[in-house]
Amino acid sequence: MKFKGLKWEDRGSYRVAKVFDVSNDSFVQLVEIKPKSKVGKHYHKQQTEIFVILDGEAKLGIGDKEWSAKPKDIFLCKPKDVHWVENDSEDPFLLVVFKYNWAENDTIWI
């Protein structure tokens, strides 16, 4: 699938676009962290996320570990795993996020 024509939702330091639904509680979305921006620490009570990095490089933390995430990297974020992203570069950081067991109001910001 080409990513053209997706409906992007701006969320301040990042934006998201749903690519397609997998089931009632699972879907795939693109997430773009804007240059010189971050997504603060948060977790999900029941949701599992898989991140696949497409473009750019950023610090990505899950739990007590932190990586320099770059294209072709893949990460698993289980329910209640605190996670965050810091994009210190001049370029956007683009990733595909597979969301499983999604529920409304499941995100807890720290």
N, C-alpha and C positions, 0 to 999 in steps of 0.2 A: 504494500500500500504506500502510495505517495503521501507526504505530509502536507501537501498544498490544500488550501480550502478548509482547514480545521478552524473551529471557533475557539479562539484563545480567551481565557479569563485572566485578567491582570490581578495579582494579589500583592502588589507593592514591590517587594524585592525579587519576586519571581512571577511566572505566569504558567498556566496549565491549559492543556487541550486534550479532551477525551478523544481517543483514537477509535475505540470500539468497545462495546460491552461483551463480556464473556458469559456472564449469567446475571441473576438478580443482584448478587452481592460481590461481583468481581468484574473488573474492567482494566483496560490498558490506557495509559495517558502519557503524553509528552509533558515534561517539566523543563522549563528554561530558567536557570538562575541568572539574573542580570549581572553584568560586569560590576565589580566592586561591591557586591551585595552578599547577603547571607540569609539562610533560613534558620531561624533559631531552634534551640533544643526543644524537642517535643517527642511524644510517643503516642501509640494507638492502643487502646484497651484490648481490642480483639482482632484488629486488621494485621495481615502479613503483607509486606511489600518486597518486591524484587526490583533492584535498580540495575539497569544496563546503560552504561555511559556511551553516548554517541559522539559528543564533540566537546572540546574544551578540557580544562583541567581545574580541579578544585580540591579543597580539603573536605573529606567526608568522614563524619564520625558516627559510629554505632557503638553504644555502650561505652566501655573504657578504651576502645581502639579508635585510631584515626589513620586515614590513608590519604595519599595523594592520588585521587581518582582520575583516570584518564580513559580515552576511548578503548572499548573492548573489555573493560573491567565489569564485573558483575558482583552484586552484593545482596545479601539476604538480611532483611530486617523483620524480626518476629514480633508478635504482640508484646507490648511493654518495654521493648528495646528503645532507649532514648537515642535519638539520632538528629543530625544537623549537617548543614553544608555551608562552607565559606568559599566564595568565589572572589579571590583577590586579584584576578587577572583583568585585563582590558576587554576580554571576549566573553560572550555568553557561555554558560555551561549547560549542555543539553543532555537529558537522559530520558529513557523510557522507564516508566514505573508500572509494574504489574501489581494490581491491588486485589487481594483476596480477602473474603470475609469482611468487606467494607460495611460500615454502618454510619448513619448520620450522627454527628456530635461525638465521634470516636477519638478525635484528636485532643490531646492534653498538652498545652504549651507550658513550658517550665520557665 
